[in-house]
Amino acid sequence: MEYAALIMAAGSGERMGLGYNKLFYRLQNGQSVLSQTMRIFCEDPRCKQIVLVIAQSDEEMMRQECSDPRIEFVYGGATRQASVYYGLCQIRETKVLIHDGARPWLSKDCLDRLLVCLQDHRAALLCVAVKDTIKQVKDGCVLTTPQRETLMQAQTPQGFDTELILAAYQKGMELGVVASDDAQLVELCGEEQIYVVEGSYENMKVTTKEDVHGK
């Protein structure tokens, strides 16, 4: 199934404490986090368009890291939500996968499972089961302990019919909705069922230096 990849790469990565965008951090294989993230899409013939949402200040280095002819650059906005919307406005394919630029270890198995699900459904995302007991806390005190069996940790890519997710973003802007991720905008601003696809614990997001230790 043909699709477009929308890669979010406009963040600053302040928690890494590098003084530069963490996507330029070099892994042990010599590849930057961004190059490693992009590789799976650049090697996939089903991916017909790659939209990379970036900070204007990073454009020169981004272009050095990314040379695939399918790549198009879009400047991000003040928030991730605004940045995704700007990217979605450039998508030409009927299916889009929205992925964090800081998730460099997406496997082909996960990608394939997600695309299979999108053949029959309009919205889907990768998830893994929560391993730890989760507490709902307010003002330093535990309110409740949700049943772990009902909880899953959302990952990216999250895949959608482009028309569906674009409409959800537009409605979200009209209503002033602020969502934690793309799937939540569909939850809050649409009526489409969102399907869960098995992800991988290896598909982690680089947030701190500990996340890339030994990798």
N, C-alpha and C positions, 0 to 999 in steps of 0.2 A: 504494500500500500504506500503510495506516495504521500509525502508530508513536508511541512516546513518546520525548521527548528528555530525557536526564539530563545536566544541565550542572554541571560541577564548578567551583565559584566560591569555595571556602572557603580558598584559599591566601593567604599574606601578601605574596608577591612581594618578598621582602627584597632580591633581587639588583637590583631596579630602583632601590633607594635613595630611594624616594619618601616614606616615612613613613606611607603608607596603602596599601590594597589596590590593586594595579596595575590591576585591572579598572575602577577609577573614573578612570583616566587618560584625558584627552580627546585624541582623534585630531584631525587637521587638519580633518576634516569636522564637528567639533563634537560628535560622538558619543563616548561612553565606549567603552572596549574591550568592556565587557560588553554595552552596547546594540548595538554592531556585531555581536558574536557572536550575540546572541539574534535579530537581525533575520531571518535566513534561516529560522529555525524559526517565528517568529511570523507570517511571511508565507506559510508552507506549510500549505495546508488538510489535508494528509495527517498533519500533526503534531497529535495529539489531546490530548496531555498534555505539559506541560513541568515537570520537577522540577528546581529550582535548589537545589543543596547549598551552604550558606553558613556563614560564621562568625556566631555570634550577635551579636557586636559590630557587624557590618555590616548587620544586618537593616533598619534604618530607611532607610539609603541605598539598599540593594538594592530595597526596595519603591518608592522614588522613581524608580529607573531602569527598573523592570520592572512594567508595568501590565496585561499581557495576562491575560484571565480564565482562561486555561489554566495559568497559572503557579502552582505550589505550592512553598513554601519548606520546606527540611529542614535542620536543623543538622548540620554535619559532625562527624567524630570526630577522634581524635588523629592519625590517618594518612589518606592518600588512600584506602587500601584500606578502612578503616572507613567513611570518608565515602561512598564508592561504594555500599557495602553498605546503609547507612542510606537512601540514595536509591532503590536497587533495591527495597527493601521497600515503597515507596510506588507503584511502577509498576503500572498496571492494564492497559496494552496488552500484546499478545502479542509485539510486537517493540520493542526499545529501542535507541536510539543514545546511546552515552556519549561526551560531547564535553568538551574542555577549554574552560573559560570564557575562557582567554587565547589562543584561536585565532579571531580575529575575521574572517578572510578566507576562510572556507570558501565555495566556489562552489556554485551550484546544480547544475552538471555533476557535480561530485564527489558531492554528496548523491544525485543521481539514479542514478549508477552504483552507489553502495553499496546503495540500496534495491532496484534491479533484482537485484543479487546475492542479497540477503536473501529474495527471492521463492522461490528454489530451495535456499538453504543456510541453516544455523542460526547461522553465525558468519562474520563478514567484517570486514576493516578496510582503511582507506586506507593505501597505501604509495607511496613514491617511491624510485627507484633511488639508491643512494649514489654521489655524484660523486667523492669523494676516496678515495685508497688508505687502508685502515684497518689499523692495527697492533694486535695483541694484546700488551700490555705488562705486565710484572710486575717490581716493584722497580727501575723505571727502565730496564729492558732489554727489547728486542723479543723476544717468544717466537715469533711467527709472523705471516704476512701472509695473511689469508683472501682467497680469490678474490672480487674486487669484484662479479663477475657474479652471485654467489649472495647478495649482501647488499642489503637494502632498509631504508629508514628508515620506521618506523611513525609514523602520524599518527592523529588522531581526526577525525570520529567513528569509533568501533568499534561494529559492530552485531551484535546477538544476538537469538535467541529469549530472551525474558525468563526463561522457566523454566530454560533452559540456563545462563545466566550467573549467575542467583541460586543455583542448585545448586552451581556452581563456587566461588562465594564462600563458601558455607556449608561446603563440604568443605575449602576452603583454611583457614578459621578452625579447623576441627577438627584439621587436620594441622599448623598453624603455618606454612603456606606464605606467603612474602613474594614478591610478583610485581612486575615493573617496569611492567606495564600490564595491562589487563583481559584481553586476548587470551592473555597468558601464563598467567593463572589457568585458562583453558580448556585450554591446552596441558598444564599440570601436574595438573589436577584433573578432567579429562574425557577423552573419547575422540573428540570431534567434530573433524572437519577444519576448519581456519580458512582461508578463502579471501581472497586478496589482490585488492584493487580499486585501479585506478590513481588515485593522489591528484594533488596539485599542489604545486609548490615555493612557490606563493603562500600555501598553507595552513600558514603558519608559526606557531609559538607565540611569544608575546611573553614574553621572559625578561629582557632588558636594555633600556636606553633606546635602544641602537643598533637594536633590532628595530622601533622605531616612528619612527625618524628619517625625516622627510619623508613620513609617512603619517598 
